[in-house]
Amino acid sequence: MIRVLICDATGGLRAGGEELLSAEAAPGGSIWIDLEGTEPRFEQLLAGWGFHPLAIEDTFTLLHQPKVEEYGGTIFLIVRGLDFNEEWDPQWDDVRTLKLAAFVSPGRLVTLHRAPLRSTEIVRRRVGESGQAPPGGALQVLWSICDEMIDLYFPVVDKIAVEIERLEEQVVENPEREQLERLLAIRRQLATLRRTMLPHRQVFQHLANSRGNGIDDTAALNFRDTLDNVLRLADAIDQQRDLLTNVKDTYLSVVAQRTNDVMRVLTVFSAIVLPLSLIAGIYGMNFEFMPELSKPWGYPFVLGSMIALGAGMLLWFRKKGWV
């Protein structure tokens, strides 16, 4: 799918599709070409517009990490946003991201993504509803897309934080194996988020500090604001990773303590049964000259002695605080 948005110098808009590919923005205006899908001709279009071959190669590399490069008068940018196209269980599945490749030069922005991307849809709808072109032209559109893309990470990170706090309470009260599996799933999600945020930090830091290819003070300030959001996300992810490690250690400690409690009870039980088994073993040898065997009070005396011995040991263990 091809979507084209042409903005003139007076703030007017003209939206369309493939029929506007050959159109040029008027002086002082800009054009945004959004390519969605995996059509082979997209590579030919990018080559026909004169973009660098290395940038085109990176554009069609599926698992490429975020990066930024400057080729002459064009800034090539790769960022990754959350993928909302397929159903996935946020509690167990790993975080899914979708790559956006962008070529921005004075007066022109070309974006390409393999599937619908929520951030581009939000910006396109916002521009359409306002009926006016963004004041910053192509760079303003690119920044708006990136800013929306980073903002969509915050609800996911906040939800993970709430889940970790809930698991921490459950682990202390009653640790279960399912909680450990959930902790491991969250660890995978945080690892993916951290792996995604760290390259974004270099990308937006470069854009915030650059003054070439049409990036003026206003655009740099906008990208610096997005960089602050990326840093906040990275800090929040690192804090949650530390908290997750503490919760996992707490789970293992509580499970180990519960195991120790069980072993202590079994040990006390064994310690009580051992002398009783000794007594039973002695009187079970059936020697001929055992005086107690011929006495009428022998059986109840031995049973009473065993009961008294067991009760005495139990009281002594309780006094010691072992049970």
N, C-alpha and C positions, 0 to 999 in steps of 0.2 A: 504494500500500500504506500502511495506517495501523497503527501500533503504539503501544500505550498502556501505560505503566508507572506504577502508582500506589503510592506509598510512604506508609505511615501513620507516626504519631509514634512508635510503638513499634519501628519498624524492619522491619515486615512488608512484603511485596511482593505486588502483584497485577498480573499481566501479561495483556494481551489485545489485541484489535484494535478494529475500528470500534464494537463493541458497548459499549465503555467511553468513547466520546467524550463522552457526557452525564454521566459520573460526575464527582464533585468530590472533591478531596482533603480528608481530615479535618483539623481544626485541628491545626497542628503538622506536618502531612505535606506531600507534594508530588506533582505529577503531571507526567509527561514524555510528550508527544505527539509522535511522529515521523512526518512525512508524507514519503513517498518516491514520486517519480514526477512526472508532468506533468498530472495530472487537473485539469480546469477547476474542479471543485467545491472544490479546495483554496483558491482565492482567495476563494470565498464563505465558507468556514469561517473564514479569517483575518479577513475583514470582520465576520463574525458574532461573533467574540470581541472585537471592539472595538479592533483594532490600527489604528495610524495609516495613512491611505491612502498617504502617501509611503513608509512602510516596506513596505507591501504591494507597491507599484509596484517598489521596489528588489528585493524578494524574487524577482520573476519576470523581472527583467532578467538575461539569460543571462550576459553578460560583465562583470558588476559587480565592481569591485575591493573588497577588504576594507575595512570601515568599522564604526563604532560610533556609535549615536545613542541618546539617552534621550528617550522620549516619556512624560511624566508618570511613572507608576510602572512603566514597562516599559523594559527595555534591549533595543534592537534591534541585532543583531550579524550581520555577514557575514564569513565567513572562507573560505579556499580550501584544500582538501586535494588530495593527489595522486589522480588518477583511475586506478584499477586495473581498470576494467571492460572496456576494449578492449585488444586486443593491439597493442603498439607496440614498435618496435625502440629500446631505450634508447641505442643507439650512434649512431643517425642521426636519429630523430624528435625533435621538440621535446617538452618536458615538458608533460604534460597535467594540468590541474587541474579540480576540481569544486567548485562553490560550495555552501556550507552557510549558510542563513539561520536565525537563532535569535531567538526572542522569549522573554525571561526576566523574570519578575516574582516577587514573593514567593509561593512555593508552586506555581509553574507554569513549565514550560519547553516551548516549541513549537519544533521544528526541522523544516526542510524542505530537501530536496535532490532533484535530478532523477533521480539514479541511486544505486545502492548505494554507500555511503561506508564505507570500512574502519574509520575511527575510531569511528563510531557503533556498528558491529557489535562492535568490541572492547569498548566500554564496556557495551553491552547484555549481552554474554556474561559479562563480569566481574561485573556486578551480579547476573545470574541465577545464576551459580555460587556467589557468596558467600551468596545467600539473604537478604541484609540491605540495607536502603536506605542510600545514602550519607549520612554524618552531616551534610553541609552542604546537603542538600536539592537543589533545582533548580540552584542556582549551582554546587554540587559536581559535578553531572552535566555541566553546560555546560563547566566547567573541564577535567574529565576528557576530554571529547570534543576540546576544543581542544589539550590537552596531547598526546594521542595523535596528533592530526593533524600537529602540528609535529614530533613525534619521527619520524614516517614520512619526513620530508624528509632526515634525517641520512644514511641509507644511500645515497640518490641522490647527495647532495653528496660523500660519501666515495668513492663509485665514480667520480665525475667526477675527483676529485683523483688517484686511482690511475691513471686513464686518461691524464691530462695528464703525469704522471711517466713513464709508459711511452712516450708519444709523444715526450717530450723526449729520451729515450735513442735512440729510432729515428731521430729527425731528425738527430741528431749523427752517427750511424753511416752512415745511407743514406737521405737524404730522397727521398720519393716523393710524387706528386700526391695519392694517396689520403690521406696524412697531412694535407695541407693541407685537404682536404675534411672530414676528421674534426675538425680544429681549428675550422673554420667552424661545423660542427654543434654542437660543444661551446659555442662562443660564443653561439649561439642559445639553448641550454639554460640557460646561466648568466644570460643576459639575462632570460629568462622567470622564473627563480628569484628574481633580484634584484627584478624588477618585482612579484613576489608578496610577498616578504619585507618590503619597505619599508612598505607600508600596514599589514601585521600589526604592525609596531613601534608605530605610532600607536594601533592598536586595543588592544593589551595594556598599553601605557603608560597609556592612559586608564582601563582597568579596574583596573590596579594602584594608581592614585592616587585612584580614586573611593571615596566612602564613602556613596553614596546607593543607593536601590533595593535594599536588602538586602545590599550588599557590605560585609562586616565586615572586621576585621583579618585573619582566617584566609583568607577568599576573596581579599583583596587580596594576601596573601603568596603564595597559589597562582598567581595571575595574574602576579605579579612573577617567579616561577620560570619560567613559560612565556615571559615577556618576555626573560629571560636566554637562553633557548634560541633565540629569534628573533634576538637580537643576535649570538649565536655563529654562527648560520647566515649572517647578513648579512655578518659579518666573514670567514667562510670563503669565501663566494661572491666577495667583493671581492678576497681574496688569490688565489683561483684565476683570476679575470679578469686580474689583473696577471701571474700566472705564464703564463697562456695567451698574453698579448701577448708576453711574452719568448720563449716557444717559437715563436710565429709569426715573430718577428724573427730568431730563430736559424735557422729553416727558410729564410727568404728569404736570409739571409747565407750559409748553406751552399750553397744553390742558386746564388747569385751567384758564390761562390768556385769552385764546380765549373765554372760557365760560363767564368770567367776562366782556369781551368786549361786548359780545352779551347781557348780562344782563344789562349793562350800557346803551346800546342803547334802550333796551326795557323800562328801567326805565325812561329815558329822554322822550321817546314817551308817556309813561303813565302820567308823570308829566305835559306835555303840554296838553294832552287830558283832564285831570281831571278838570281844570277850565272851559274849553270849554263845557264839559258835565254839569258843574254846571249852566252855563249861559243858555244852552239849556233846562235844567231841570226847571229853574225858569220860562222861557217864555213858557214852555210847560204845566204850571199848569192851564191855561185858566180861570183865575179869571175874573169876569165881569168888575171890575174897574182897569184895567191895561192900563194907558194912552198911552203907546207906541204901543199897539195893534191897536189903532184907527188912528195913524199917518201914513201918506203915506211914511215917511222916516224911520219908525221903523224897518222894515225888513232889508233894506240895512245897517242901522246903527248898528244893532246887529251883522250882518255878518261881517261888517268891523271891529267892535270892537273885535270879536273873532279872525279874521285873524291877526289884529295888536297885540293882546295879545299873540297868538301863536308864531308870528315872533319875538316879543320882548323876550319872554322866550327862544327861540332857540338861539338868538344872545347872551343872557346873559349866557346860558350854554356854548356856544362856547368860550366866553371871559374867563370863568372859566377853560376852558380846559377839560370839561367833555364830549365833543363830537368832 
